[in-house]
Amino acid sequence: MSQVVKGELGQRLDHYLSRITPFGFAGAALLAQDGEVVLNKGYGLANRAEGIPNTAQTVFSTGSISKQFTAAAIMKLEMQGKLHTGDPLTKFFPGVPADKANITLHHLLTHTAGIINYSGEDFVMADKEETVLKILAAPLRFSPGEEYAYSNAGYSLLAAIIEQVAQQPYEQFLHTQLLAPAGLHCTGYRLPDWSATNVAHWYNGRNDFGTPLEKPYPSWNLLGNGDILSTTEDMFRWHQALLGNDILSEAVKEKMYTPEQQEYAYGWRVVETEHGRCIQHNGASSYGSSALFRRWIDANVVLVLFCNTDYMGEVLIRTLQEPLEALIFGEDVPLPPPLPAAPPCPLETFAGEFVLPEGDTIHVSLENDSLHLMPSSQAGINWLLSLSEAETAVYNQSFQQTQTVMAAALAGDTEPLFNSLARREARTSGVLRTWQELVEEVQPTEIKVLGIRPSLYLEDACEAITKFTGPEESGWFVSIWRDGQNVGVLLTELTSDNIFTAVAQPVTIDTLVTYHLSYAQPRQFQIVSESSSIRELISEQNIPARKV
């Protein structure tokens, strides 16, 4: 399928994605409505060094969307009478430890088995037997069936079971039983002939991680749980195949789409939205790739989104999911202004340090044909957001509150954190579980409040991002504040601490515009020049930043 931009809806999404590309988006998107593809197009670069663009045919990583292929393979084997989702691990592996003897395929499929999340690094070679033994030897996080905890390792066990029952390699079974019959010719790990395809490079900031084909791939740390390669068109073909009964029966699909804890079914999240039932999954990697597959069954709308770069340390698809849904279903999203064909002034003239009146700095760098404005402190974040005096006071207060309660929690005193909670009695146990999860994973010894920004989760609120660093791991704790009280907490994953960096482009000789994809709010700054040199940038609140 060649590039498609069709109808009012296709043009609407294309307009948005084209506008945000100079501000940090790179990837490809497919949108179908009532069975017709109205958008299938690539944006940005697949290979920055060689200037190769992303197109409708570019190959991307599906990330953890791969899990639904593994789930489909298990269901295919159940259709064939070769296994059942109620089968225990002891049926497939000898010497299963007693605490794991009652784990079933159903537990693995729904992330309720209690086993570890990761068995090792994605691109570090590990054989099947070694990986299975490592997973089975690790202590359980909880008794099977009692709780939900996402587990990549659980899907690696499922892949090993598929190989044992099918008596053929995992990818070969997927190809012969699922992918080829569904018409997917550009989907897999190593079986497709990738030589004539454009496989997108992965980018984390400036770092080019190449493609997975250049790495030990797929390792058994990855097989069955992530990073199958595909195209937007192939994923749409898979959606169409799942609508019929040739690949999987209606009864099997009903079972596969029945959600358990945390709305997780077999390889899919199944959620009820204001637009009806949505069957979905996403995927992401610390190397910069991410993917989103959303199937609004009742509305008959399908979105496939691939990204081959991160966004200031955040997963790019997460910043785009909400605005894309809004656009698809008729809402408006603020856009950056159109850019001139050529920059009105050389971008390199902006590079350097800018100093705010109280001495805080904004570091400006030129990256990937755009300007990156990195604040050194909360004062710099406030300036980039063009906050009013009242808003600045709220953000600064929230910063201090976060610093106080998080430092106390690190020292072993969680009482200040609990005292800050709105609806303390109802929320204390949940917040404690979130905090304990961070402590268990990271074993933190250091803390740094990175900053405060508008909340991505609650309206009329701001959120603090706090980084906790341990001997080997780091974790990020999000505290959401409203009216001086903590109204929400969650854990997030970042690939860098640059999340408050704003991407900017000059739109005229005297106007610079920033647009942060997470907030979807363009901000204008006056450019003050002298003899072709940039002297100052002045915010919408008339606060200057002087270049030094």
C-alpha positions as CSV (number, residue, x, y, z in Angstrom):
1,M,0.0,0.0,0.0
2,S,1.4,3.4,-1.0
3,Q,0.9,6.6,0.9
4,V,-2.8,7.4,1.7
5,V,-4.3,10.7,2.9
6,K,-8.0,10.6,2.2
7,G,-11.1,12.4,3.3
8,E,-11.6,15.0,6.0
9,L,-10.5,12.6,8.8
10,G,-7.3,11.5,7.0
11,Q,-6.4,15.1,6.2
12,R,-7.1,16.2,9.8
13,L,-4.6,13.7,11.3
14,D,-2.1,14.3,8.5
15,H,-2.3,18.0,9.2
16,Y,-1.6,17.4,12.9
17,L,1.3,14.9,12.4
18,S,2.9,17.1,9.7
19,R,2.8,20.2,12.0
20,I,4.4,18.4,15.0
21,T,7.1,16.7,13.0
22,P,9.5,19.7,13.2
23,F,8.8,19.7,17.0
24,G,9.9,16.1,17.7
25,F,7.7,13.5,16.0
26,A,9.1,10.8,13.7
27,G,7.4,7.6,12.7
28,A,4.4,6.4,10.7
29,A,0.6,6.3,11.2
30,L,-2.3,4.4,9.7
31,L,-5.9,5.2,10.5
32,A,-8.9,3.3,9.1
33,Q,-12.6,4.1,9.5
34,D,-15.3,1.7,8.6
35,G,-12.8,-0.6,7.0
36,E,-11.3,2.0,4.8
37,V,-7.7,3.3,5.2
38,V,-7.9,7.1,5.3
39,L,-4.3,7.7,6.4
40,N,-1.1,5.7,5.9
41,K,2.0,7.9,5.9
42,G,5.5,8.3,7.3
43,Y,6.9,11.4,9.0
44,G,10.4,12.5,9.9
45,L,13.5,10.4,9.2
46,A,14.1,6.6,9.4
47,N,17.8,7.2,9.2
48,R,19.1,10.7,10.1
49,A,22.7,10.1,9.0
50,E,21.6,9.2,5.5
51,G,18.5,11.4,5.3
52,I,16.2,8.5,4.6
53,P,12.6,9.4,5.4
54,N,10.0,7.3,7.1
55,T,7.3,6.2,4.6
56,A,4.1,4.1,4.6
57,Q,6.3,1.0,3.9
58,T,9.0,1.6,6.6
59,V,9.5,-1.3,9.0
60,F,9.2,-0.5,12.7
61,S,9.4,-2.4,16.0
62,T,6.0,-3.4,17.5
63,G,7.5,-3.5,21.0
64,S,5.2,-5.3,23.4
65,I,2.4,-5.4,20.8
66,S,4.3,-8.6,20.0
67,K,2.6,-10.2,23.0
68,Q,-0.8,-10.5,21.3
69,F,0.9,-12.6,18.6
70,T,2.1,-14.9,21.3
71,A,-1.4,-15.0,22.8
72,A,-2.9,-15.8,19.4
73,A,-0.4,-18.6,18.9
74,I,-1.4,-20.1,22.3
75,M,-5.1,-19.8,21.3
76,K,-4.3,-21.5,17.9
77,L,-2.8,-24.4,19.7
78,E,-5.8,-24.6,22.0
79,M,-8.1,-24.7,18.9
80,Q,-6.0,-27.6,17.6
81,G,-6.5,-29.4,20.9
82,K,-2.8,-29.4,21.8
83,L,-3.0,-27.5,25.0
84,H,-5.5,-25.6,27.2
85,T,-5.1,-22.2,29.0
86,G,-5.8,-24.0,32.3
87,D,-2.8,-26.2,31.9
88,P,-0.1,-25.8,34.6
89,L,3.6,-25.1,34.0
90,T,4.3,-28.6,35.3
91,K,2.8,-30.1,32.1
92,F,5.5,-28.4,30.1
93,F,8.6,-28.0,32.3
94,P,10.3,-30.6,34.6
95,G,11.3,-29.6,38.0
96,V,9.0,-26.6,38.4
97,P,9.5,-25.2,41.9
98,A,6.6,-25.8,44.3
99,D,5.7,-22.2,44.6
100,K,5.1,-22.1,40.8
101,A,3.5,-25.5,40.3
102,N,0.0,-23.9,40.2
103,I,0.8,-21.3,37.6
104,T,-1.3,-21.8,34.5
105,L,-1.1,-20.5,31.0
106,H,-4.0,-18.3,31.9
107,H,-1.9,-16.7,34.6
108,L,1.0,-16.1,32.2
109,L,-1.3,-14.6,29.5
110,T,-3.0,-12.2,32.0
111,H,0.2,-11.2,34.0
112,T,-1.3,-12.7,37.1
113,A,1.4,-15.4,37.6
114,G,3.6,-13.3,40.0
115,I,6.8,-14.1,38.2
116,I,9.6,-11.6,37.5
117,N,9.2,-9.0,34.8
118,Y,12.6,-9.3,33.0
119,S,14.9,-12.3,32.5
120,G,17.7,-10.1,31.1
121,E,18.7,-7.4,28.7
122,D,16.8,-7.5,25.3
123,F,19.9,-7.8,23.1
124,V,22.1,-9.9,25.3
125,M,22.1,-13.5,23.9
126,A,20.5,-16.1,26.1
127,D,19.4,-19.6,25.1
128,K,15.9,-21.0,25.8
129,E,16.8,-23.5,28.6
130,E,18.9,-20.9,30.4
131,T,16.1,-18.4,30.3
132,V,13.4,-20.8,31.4
133,L,15.5,-22.0,34.4
134,K,16.3,-18.4,35.4
135,I,12.6,-17.4,35.3
136,L,11.5,-20.4,37.3
137,A,14.2,-20.0,39.9
138,A,13.4,-16.3,40.6
139,P,11.1,-15.6,43.7
140,L,7.5,-14.9,43.0
141,R,6.2,-11.4,43.5
142,F,2.9,-12.8,44.8
143,S,0.9,-16.0,44.8
144,P,-0.5,-16.9,41.4
145,G,-3.8,-15.3,40.6
146,E,-3.9,-12.9,43.5
147,E,-2.6,-9.8,41.9
148,Y,-1.5,-8.3,38.5
149,A,2.1,-7.4,37.7
150,Y,3.3,-7.0,34.1
151,S,5.7,-9.7,33.1
152,N,7.8,-9.9,29.9
153,A,9.3,-13.1,31.3
154,G,5.9,-14.7,31.4
155,Y,5.5,-14.3,27.7
156,S,9.0,-15.7,27.2
157,L,7.8,-18.8,29.0
158,L,4.7,-18.9,26.7
159,A,7.0,-18.8,23.6
160,A,9.0,-21.7,25.0
161,I,5.8,-23.6,25.5
162,I,4.7,-22.9,21.9
163,E,8.0,-24.3,20.6
164,Q,7.6,-27.5,22.7
165,V,4.0,-28.1,21.8
166,A,4.2,-27.2,18.1
167,Q,7.6,-28.9,17.7
168,Q,8.9,-26.0,15.7
169,P,10.6,-22.7,16.3
170,Y,8.3,-19.9,17.7
171,E,8.7,-17.6,14.7
172,Q,8.1,-20.4,12.3
173,F,4.8,-21.4,14.0
174,L,3.7,-17.7,14.0
175,H,4.5,-17.5,10.3
176,T,2.8,-20.7,9.1
177,Q,-0.2,-20.6,11.4
178,L,-1.0,-16.9,11.8
179,L,1.0,-14.4,9.8
180,A,1.2,-15.9,6.3
181,P,-2.5,-17.0,6.3
182,A,-3.4,-13.4,7.3
183,G,-1.3,-11.9,4.5
184,L,1.4,-10.4,6.7
185,H,4.5,-10.6,4.6
186,C,6.6,-7.9,6.4
187,T,6.1,-9.1,10.0
188,G,8.5,-11.2,12.1
189,Y,12.0,-11.3,13.6
190,R,14.3,-13.0,11.1
191,L,12.1,-14.9,8.7
192,P,11.1,-12.1,6.4
193,D,13.6,-10.9,3.8
194,W,14.4,-7.5,5.2
195,S,17.1,-6.7,2.5
196,A,14.8,-4.7,0.3
197,T,13.0,-2.9,3.1
198,N,13.6,0.3,5.0
199,V,14.0,-0.6,8.6
200,A,13.8,2.5,10.8
201,H,16.7,3.3,13.1
202,W,15.9,3.9,16.8
203,Y,16.9,7.2,18.4
204,N,17.1,8.1,22.0
205,G,17.9,11.8,21.9
206,R,21.0,12.2,19.7
207,N,22.0,8.5,20.1
208,D,21.5,6.3,17.1
209,F,20.9,2.8,18.2
210,G,20.6,1.5,14.6
211,T,18.1,-1.4,14.0
212,P,17.5,-4.6,15.9
213,L,18.8,-6.5,12.8
214,E,22.3,-5.2,13.7
215,K,22.1,-6.8,17.2
216,P,21.9,-10.3,18.7
217,Y,18.2,-10.6,17.8
218,P,16.0,-12.1,18.9
219,S,17.4,-13.2,22.3
220,W,15.3,-15.4,24.5
221,N,15.1,-12.4,26.8
222,L,13.0,-10.8,24.1
223,L,11.4,-13.7,22.1
224,G,7.7,-13.9,22.6
225,N,7.4,-10.7,24.5
226,G,8.6,-7.9,22.3
227,D,10.1,-6.2,19.3
228,I,8.6,-8.2,16.4
229,L,9.1,-6.0,13.3
230,S,6.2,-4.9,11.1
231,T,4.6,-2.2,9.0
232,T,1.5,-0.1,9.5
233,E,-0.2,-2.0,6.6
234,D,0.6,-5.4,8.0
235,M,-0.8,-4.5,11.4
236,F,-4.0,-3.3,9.7
237,R,-4.2,-6.7,7.8
238,W,-3.9,-8.4,11.2
239,H,-6.8,-6.4,12.5
240,Q,-8.9,-7.4,9.5
241,A,-7.9,-11.1,10.0
242,L,-9.0,-10.9,13.6
243,L,-12.4,-9.6,12.6
244,G,-13.0,-12.9,10.8
245,N,-12.9,-16.4,11.9
246,D,-10.4,-18.0,9.5
247,I,-7.3,-17.5,11.8
248,L,-9.0,-17.8,15.2
249,S,-12.5,-19.0,15.9
250,E,-15.2,-16.7,17.4
251,A,-15.1,-18.7,20.7
252,V,-11.3,-18.4,21.0
253,K,-11.4,-14.7,20.3
254,E,-14.1,-14.2,22.9
255,K,-11.9,-15.9,25.5
256,M,-8.8,-13.9,24.3
257,Y,-10.7,-10.6,24.7
258,T,-12.1,-11.2,28.2
259,P,-10.2,-8.9,30.5
260,E,-9.0,-9.9,33.9
261,Q,-7.2,-7.6,36.4
262,Q,-6.1,-4.1,35.2
263,E,-8.3,-4.6,32.0
264,Y,-5.7,-7.1,30.7
265,A,-6.9,-10.0,28.7
266,Y,-4.7,-12.4,26.6
267,G,-2.1,-10.1,25.1
268,W,-4.5,-7.2,24.8
269,R,-5.9,-4.6,27.1
270,V,-9.7,-4.4,26.6
271,V,-11.2,-1.1,27.9
272,E,-14.6,0.5,27.7
273,T,-14.3,4.1,26.4
274,E,-16.7,6.8,25.6
275,H,-16.4,5.6,22.0
276,G,-17.2,2.0,23.0
277,R,-15.0,-1.0,23.4
278,C,-11.3,-0.6,22.5
279,I,-8.9,-3.5,22.2
280,Q,-5.4,-2.2,22.4
281,H,-1.8,-2.6,23.3
282,N,1.3,-0.5,23.2
283,G,5.1,-1.0,23.3
284,A,8.2,0.9,24.0
285,S,11.9,0.5,24.4
286,S,14.6,2.5,26.2
287,Y,16.3,2.7,22.8
288,G,13.7,5.1,21.6
289,S,11.2,3.1,19.6
290,S,7.5,2.9,20.6
291,A,4.3,1.6,19.1
292,L,0.5,1.9,19.6
293,F,-2.3,-0.3,18.2
294,R,-5.8,0.7,19.1
295,R,-8.9,-1.0,17.7
296,W,-12.2,0.8,18.6
297,I,-14.4,-2.2,17.7
298,D,-17.8,-0.5,18.3
299,A,-16.8,2.7,16.4
300,N,-15.1,0.7,13.7
301,V,-11.9,2.8,13.9
302,V,-8.3,1.4,13.9
303,L,-5.1,3.4,14.7
304,V,-1.6,2.0,14.2
305,L,1.2,4.4,15.3
306,F,4.9,3.7,15.2
307,C,7.6,6.0,16.5
308,N,11.4,5.6,16.0
309,T,12.5,8.3,18.5
310,D,11.8,9.1,22.1
311,Y,10.6,12.5,23.2
312,M,12.9,14.3,25.7
313,G,13.3,11.0,27.6
314,E,9.6,10.1,27.4
315,V,7.9,7.4,25.4
316,L,6.6,9.3,22.3
317,I,3.4,7.3,21.7
318,R,2.3,8.2,25.3
319,T,2.5,11.9,24.5
320,L,0.5,11.5,21.3
321,Q,-2.2,9.0,22.4
322,E,-4.6,11.5,23.9
323,P,-4.4,14.2,21.2
324,L,-4.7,11.6,18.4
325,E,-7.9,10.2,20.0
326,A,-9.3,13.7,20.4
327,L,-8.7,14.4,16.7
328,I,-10.1,11.1,15.5
329,F,-13.3,11.7,17.3
330,G,-13.8,15.3,16.3
331,E,-12.2,17.4,19.0
332,D,-9.7,20.2,18.3
333,V,-6.1,20.1,19.5
334,P,-3.8,23.2,19.6
335,L,-1.3,23.2,16.9
336,P,2.1,24.9,16.4
337,P,2.0,27.5,13.7
338,P,3.1,26.6,10.1
339,L,6.8,27.1,9.5
340,P,8.3,29.0,6.6
341,A,9.9,27.0,3.9
342,A,13.3,28.0,5.2
343,P,14.2,29.3,8.7
344,P,14.0,33.1,8.8
345,C,17.3,33.2,10.7
346,P,20.1,30.6,11.0
347,L,19.3,28.2,13.8
348,E,22.9,28.0,14.9
349,T,22.8,31.6,16.0
350,F,20.6,30.6,18.9
351,A,22.9,28.0,20.3
352,G,24.4,28.9,23.7
353,E,23.4,29.9,27.3
354,F,20.6,32.3,28.1
355,V,20.4,33.8,31.6
356,L,17.1,34.8,33.3
357,P,16.9,37.9,35.6
358,E,17.6,35.8,38.8
359,G,20.5,33.9,37.3
360,D,18.9,30.7,36.2
361,T,19.9,29.5,32.7
362,I,18.3,28.1,29.6
363,H,20.7,26.0,27.4
364,V,19.9,26.2,23.7
365,S,21.3,23.6,21.3
366,L,20.7,22.7,17.7
367,E,19.5,19.1,17.3
368,N,17.9,17.4,14.3
369,D,17.1,20.7,12.6
370,S,15.3,22.1,15.6
371,L,16.2,24.1,18.7
372,H,16.2,22.5,22.1
373,L,15.7,24.8,25.1
374,M,16.8,23.0,28.3
375,P,16.1,24.7,31.6
376,S,18.5,24.4,34.5
377,S,15.9,24.8,37.3
378,Q,12.2,25.2,38.1
379,A,12.6,28.9,37.3
380,G,13.6,28.0,33.8
381,I,10.7,25.6,33.5
382,N,8.3,28.3,34.6
383,W,9.8,30.7,32.0
384,L,9.4,28.2,29.2
385,L,5.7,27.6,30.2
386,S,5.2,31.4,30.4
387,L,3.5,31.1,33.7
388,S,1.7,34.0,35.4
389,E,2.9,35.2,38.8
390,A,0.1,33.2,40.5
391,E,0.9,30.1,38.6
392,T,4.6,30.5,39.3
393,A,3.8,30.7,43.0
394,V,1.8,27.4,42.8
395,Y,4.5,25.6,40.9
396,N,7.3,26.8,43.3
397,Q,5.2,25.7,46.3
398,S,4.6,22.3,44.8
399,F,8.3,21.9,44.1
400,Q,9.1,22.6,47.7
401,Q,6.4,20.3,49.0
402,T,7.6,17.5,46.7
403,Q,11.2,18.1,47.9
404,T,10.2,17.8,51.5
405,V,8.0,14.8,51.4
406,M,10.2,12.8,49.0
407,A,13.3,13.5,51.0
408,A,11.6,12.3,54.2
409,A,10.3,9.2,52.5
410,L,13.8,8.3,51.3
411,A,15.0,8.7,54.8
412,G,12.3,6.2,55.9
413,D,9.7,8.6,57.1
414,T,6.6,8.3,54.9
415,E,4.3,10.3,57.3
416,P,4.9,13.7,55.5
417,L,3.9,12.0,52.2
418,F,0.7,10.6,53.8
419,N,-0.1,14.0,55.4
420,S,0.0,15.6,52.0
421,L,-2.6,13.3,50.5
422,A,-6.1,14.5,49.6
423,R,-8.5,11.8,50.9
424,R,-5.8,10.4,53.0
425,E,-7.8,7.6,54.6
426,A,-8.9,6.2,51.2
427,R,-5.5,6.6,49.5
428,T,-2.8,5.7,52.0
429,S,-2.7,2.0,51.3
430,G,-2.4,2.5,47.5
431,V,0.2,5.2,47.7
432,L,2.2,3.0,50.1
433,R,2.1,0.1,47.6
434,T,3.4,2.5,44.9
435,W,6.2,3.7,47.1
436,Q,7.1,0.2,48.2
437,E,7.2,-0.9,44.5
438,L,9.7,1.9,43.8
439,V,11.9,1.0,46.8
440,E,11.9,-2.7,45.9
441,E,12.9,-2.1,42.3
442,V,15.4,0.7,42.8
443,Q,16.7,0.5,46.4
444,P,17.2,4.3,46.2
445,T,20.0,6.1,47.9
446,E,19.7,9.5,46.1
447,I,16.8,11.8,45.2
448,K,16.4,14.7,42.8
449,V,13.1,16.6,42.0
450,L,13.5,17.2,38.3
451,G,10.7,19.8,38.2
452,I,7.0,20.6,38.0
453,R,4.9,20.8,34.9
454,P,1.2,20.8,33.9
455,S,-0.3,17.4,34.8
456,L,-0.8,15.0,31.9
457,Y,-3.3,13.0,34.0
458,L,-5.6,15.5,35.8
459,E,-7.0,18.8,34.7
460,D,-6.2,21.9,36.7
461,A,-3.3,20.2,38.4
462,C,0.5,20.2,38.2
463,E,2.8,17.2,38.6
464,A,6.3,16.8,40.0
465,I,8.8,14.3,38.5
466,T,11.2,12.9,41.1
467,K,14.1,10.8,40.2
468,F,15.3,8.1,42.7
469,T,18.7,6.6,42.0
470,G,19.9,3.3,43.5
471,P,23.1,1.2,43.1
472,E,22.0,-0.2,39.7
473,E,18.6,1.2,38.8
474,S,16.7,4.5,38.6
475,G,13.0,5.1,39.1
476,W,10.7,8.1,38.5
477,F,7.9,9.0,40.9
478,V,5.1,11.3,39.7
479,S,3.3,13.4,42.4
480,I,0.2,15.2,41.2
481,W,-0.7,18.4,43.1
482,R,-3.9,20.5,43.3
483,D,-4.6,23.2,45.8
484,G,-1.6,22.3,47.9
485,Q,-2.6,18.6,48.2
486,N,-1.3,15.5,46.6
487,V,-4.2,14.1,44.5
488,G,-2.3,11.3,42.7
489,V,0.9,9.3,42.4
490,L,2.3,6.9,39.9
491,L,5.5,5.5,38.6
492,T,6.8,6.2,35.2
493,E,9.8,5.3,33.0
494,L,12.1,7.8,31.4
495,T,15.2,7.4,29.2
496,S,16.7,10.7,30.3
497,D,16.1,13.6,32.6
498,N,15.5,16.1,29.8
499,I,11.7,15.9,29.9
500,F,11.3,19.7,30.6
501,T,13.2,20.6,27.4
502,A,11.1,22.5,24.9
503,V,11.5,22.1,21.1
504,A,11.5,25.4,19.3
505,Q,11.4,26.9,15.7
506,P,11.7,30.5,14.5
507,V,8.5,31.4,12.6
508,T,9.5,35.0,11.7
509,I,12.6,37.0,12.1
510,D,11.4,38.2,15.5
511,T,9.3,35.3,16.8
512,L,10.4,31.9,18.2
513,V,7.7,29.3,19.0
514,T,8.0,26.4,21.4
515,Y,5.7,23.4,21.3
516,H,5.8,20.6,23.8
517,L,4.0,17.6,22.5
518,S,3.0,16.5,26.0
519,Y,1.1,19.8,26.8
520,A,0.1,20.6,23.2
521,Q,0.5,24.3,23.9
522,P,2.5,26.6,21.6
523,R,4.3,29.4,23.3
524,Q,5.7,32.5,21.6
525,F,9.0,34.3,22.5
526,Q,10.2,37.6,21.1
527,I,13.6,37.4,19.4
528,V,15.7,40.5,20.1
529,S,18.7,40.7,17.7
530,E,21.6,43.1,17.2
531,S,23.8,43.0,14.2
532,S,22.5,39.5,13.1
533,S,23.3,38.2,16.6
534,I,20.6,36.9,19.0
535,R,20.7,39.0,22.2
536,E,17.5,38.1,24.1
537,L,14.4,35.9,24.1
538,I,11.4,37.5,25.8
539,S,8.6,35.3,27.1
540,E,4.9,35.9,26.9
541,Q,5.1,37.2,30.5
542,N,7.6,39.8,29.3
543,I,10.5,38.1,31.1
544,P,13.8,38.3,29.2
545,A,16.5,35.7,28.9
546,R,19.8,37.3,27.9
547,K,22.3,35.4,25.8
548,V,25.8,35.3,27.3
